[in-house]
Amino acid sequence: MTDVLDRIRAAALLLPEVEERVSHGQPTFFVAGKQFAQFRDNHHGEGRTVVCVRTSGADEQAMLIDAAPETYSRPAYLGPAGWVSMNVAAADVDWTLVEDRIARSWELAAPGRLLEAGGR
């Protein structure tokens, strides 16, 4: 899954002021100290490879999961805060969608000064 992590890392690190560090044993991406994406490969033996990203809240989370349950699910620990996990192990991953959701998650976590400066 190194190639999958490399793609996620590349998408996240293109965004302004992103820092990658390990959080809870997982590669995690932060902007201004706030987490906005986390890569999970077989997290707690669940057998899935996903990237977890923020949504605007419970309504958007539910809408995404209902609309595309093969792509989106509610991640352990982050789900109650409105996050979704995106399946990135399928053969037909829509990488444009994954990159867009990572960028949108960054926007939800980034401080106003970055958004005012033009964001991504």
HUCOR-V774038 format. One record per pair of residues at least 12 apart in sequence whose C-alpha atoms are under 6 Angstrom apart, sorted by sequence separation. I is the first residue (numbers start at 1). J is the second residue. If there is no record, write none. Layout:
# HUCOR-V774038
<<I | J> <I | J>>
This chain:
# HUCOR-V774038
<<18 | 30> <27 | 39> <39 | 51> <73 | 85> <18 | 31> <38 | 51> <72 | 85> <17 | 31> <38 | 52> <72 | 86> <37 | 52> <71 | 86> <37 | 53> <71 | 87> <36 | 53> <61 | 82> <58 | 82> <57 | 82> <55 | 82> <55 | 83> <54 | 83> <53 | 83> <53 | 84> <52 | 84> <52 | 85> <51 | 85> <50 | 85> <51 | 86> <50 | 86> <50 | 87> <50 | 88> <49 | 88> <49 | 89> <54 | 105> <53 | 105> <36 | 105> <36 | 106> <31 | 110> <11 | 99> <15 | 120>>
